[in-house]
Amino acid sequence: MLAPQSNASRTILDFSGVWDFRLKPDAPWQSIAVPASYNDQSADPEFRRHVGLAWYRRSITVPSLLKGQRLMLRFDAVTHNARVFLDGQLLCTHRGGFLPFEADVTDILHPGQTALLEVEVDNTISHHTLPVGNEGGTAFFGS
């Protein structure tokens, strides 16, 4: 999937920046930079060594001038599994931490209104999450 380019018929909104983040569903939200690996954004061993579920969220607003246009939400990568929600509604799921994915949000995201975008991620490593190939039957760390 090629990255979209802004042109006369396509407007690209970049939602990179500071997002809310937490490692546990009941933990308080804290600020974190996106895109980036959360494991690398703190010296805290809980962050650096964390494997499993984590949550991101941020409010997004699409300008009113895009009313009537097709709206796609694109992620360049989410390692390794993702569930994406918009205003609490499951929008899409994705498996594969190295590939981009998109969801059509035309009927859900209304230009001029603010929506809550939430992403549940799971960075657990397994035979199903890494593109490991097969080297004589020992394709994953000698297993």
C-alpha positions in Angstrom: 0.0 0.0 0.0 1.6 3.3 -1.1 1.5 6.3 1.2 -1.1 8.9 0.1 0.2 12.2 -1.3 -1.5 15.5 -0.8 -2.6 17.0 -4.1 -5.5 19.1 -5.6 -8.0 16.3 -4.9 -6.7 14.9 -1.7 -6.2 16.5 1.7 -4.0 14.8 4.3 -4.4 15.5 8.0 -1.5 14.3 10.2 -2.5 13.1 13.7 1.1 12.7 14.8 2.0 14.5 18.0 1.1 14.0 21.6 -1.5 11.4 22.5 -2.8 10.1 25.8 -1.4 6.7 26.7 -1.6 4.1 29.4 -0.3 0.5 30.0 -3.3 -0.7 32.0 -7.0 -0.1 31.4 -7.4 1.5 34.9 -4.2 3.5 35.0 -4.2 7.3 34.6 -3.5 8.7 31.2 -0.2 10.2 30.5 1.3 12.1 27.4 3.3 10.2 24.8 4.7 11.0 21.4 3.2 9.4 18.3 4.6 7.9 16.1 7.2 6.2 18.2 7.6 3.1 20.3 6.3 3.7 23.8 9.0 1.3 25.1 11.6 3.8 24.2 10.0 6.9 25.7 10.6 6.4 29.4 13.5 5.2 31.5 10.9 3.5 33.8 11.5 -0.3 33.6 7.7 -0.9 33.5 7.7 1.0 30.1 10.9 -0.4 28.7 10.1 -4.0 29.4 6.4 -3.9 28.9 4.9 -6.6 26.6 1.2 -6.9 26.0 -1.8 -4.5 25.8 -1.5 -0.8 25.9 -3.9 2.0 25.0 -3.6 5.3 23.1 -6.3 8.0 22.6 -6.7 11.5 21.3 -9.4 13.8 20.1 -9.5 14.5 16.3 -11.4 17.0 14.3 -11.8 17.0 10.5 -12.3 20.5 9.0 -15.8 21.3 7.9 -14.5 22.1 4.4 -14.1 18.3 3.9 -17.8 17.7 4.2 -19.0 15.4 1.4 -15.5 14.0 0.8 -14.5 10.4 1.4 -12.6 10.1 4.7 -10.0 7.4 5.3 -8.1 6.9 8.5 -4.6 5.5 7.9 -2.0 4.0 10.2 1.5 3.5 8.8 2.1 0.7 11.4 1.0 -0.5 14.8 3.1 -3.2 16.4 1.8 -5.9 16.4 -2.0 -6.1 16.8 -4.4 -3.2 16.9 -8.1 -2.5 17.6 -9.2 1.0 16.6 -12.2 2.7 18.0 -13.9 5.9 17.1 -16.2 7.4 19.7 -16.3 4.0 21.4 -17.3 2.1 18.2 -15.0 -0.6 17.0 -13.8 0.7 13.6 -11.3 -2.0 12.6 -8.7 -4.5 13.7 -5.3 -5.1 12.2 -2.6 -7.8 12.7 0.9 -7.2 11.5 3.2 -4.6 13.0 5.1 -3.7 9.8 2.3 -2.8 7.3 0.0 0.2 6.9 -3.7 -0.2 7.2 -6.8 2.0 6.6 -10.4 2.3 7.5 -13.1 4.2 5.7 -14.7 6.6 8.3 -16.8 8.6 5.9 -20.1 7.5 7.5 -18.8 7.7 11.1 -16.6 10.8 11.3 -18.4 14.0 10.7 -16.4 17.0 9.4 -16.6 20.0 11.9 -17.2 17.7 14.9 -14.7 16.3 17.3 -14.4 12.6 17.8 -12.4 10.4 20.2 -9.9 8.1 18.5 -8.7 5.2 20.6 -6.2 2.5 19.7 -5.7 -0.7 21.7 -2.3 -2.2 20.8 -0.7 -5.5 21.7 3.1 -5.8 21.1 3.3 -9.5 22.1 5.9 -11.3 20.0 5.0 -14.7 18.6 5.2 -16.8 15.4 2.0 -14.9 14.3 3.3 -11.4 14.8 6.8 -11.5 13.2 7.5 -12.0 9.5 10.0 -14.8 10.3 10.3 -17.0 7.3 11.5 -20.6 7.7 15.2 -21.5 8.1 15.1 -25.3 8.3 12.3 -25.4 10.8 13.9 -23.0 13.3 12.4 -19.8 12.2 11.9 -18.1 15.6 14.9 -17.6 17.9 16.0 -21.2 17.5 12.7 -22.7 18.5 
